[in-house]
């Protein structure tokens, strides 16, 4: 039996498809751009755009008490793990430990590589060195601008809104990990804790590794105040990621600094997306021991 397709049927089907697509987009937007905590929007003159920020306050938050601060990239990714780890740490150490601030990437514009890739590396994060006579000039990352946003706009806002202690951590995963390392070797005094989970230090022919080495080996650029660095990678990650991680360990070992305490871990069998959830509690424990000393 032939099915008669009418104009009315086509219109209804088209509307159903549009409504379904809008529903999927709304769910994706909510998952990406709405958190279970306090969401605020800052109008950034540095970035020339509005940026969303998620703020998790400790349970029984006391505005008269000074809290450590943790700023993480990557938005909602792994945010539940952070919540559970901080809650567990608060119970074991009898007191909530920190205000957690997470910065998501923009939703309708692809800003992740732009914001997190260092300005000495290409945004497309090629694995090969640049051609000697490059005809097409590829845009570099703009992590310097994103860091300026954190330093000159986000931190002053948080300091005015909340009472903060001198203990501050910057944490990031993958591209966010490369941003953590970039911040460490350009503005080391901005934080006294740095967590880099599966850092993409291989960017643009290991340029992140090379720049960190140049910083640590320079006599006048060494870390000058007590600082903690935690590095981790999954044992089942891409060989290039593992190679970069090994190079980072070599650089840190060869350029020891009394003010820089660092720990590293290879989480056996962990894939790229698995590693951060395994690493959060370990990094927090290491940092807690560090600040107690």
Buried (B, 14 or more C-beta within 10 A) or exposed (E): EEEEEEEEEEEEEEEEEEEEEEEEEEEEEEEBBEBEBEBEEBEBEBBEEEBBBBBBBBEEEEEEEEBBBBBBBBBBBBBEBBBEBBBEBBEEEEEBBBBBBBBBBBBEEEBBBBBBBBBBBBBEBEEEEEEEEEEEEEEBBBBBBBBBBBBEBBBEEBEEEBEBEEBBBBBBBBBBBBBBBBBBBBBBEBBBBBBBBBBBBBBBBBBBBBBBBEBBEEEEEBBEEEBBBBBBBBBBBBEEBBBBBBBBBEBBEEBEEEEBBBBBBBBEEBEBBBBBBBBBBBBBBBBBEBBEE
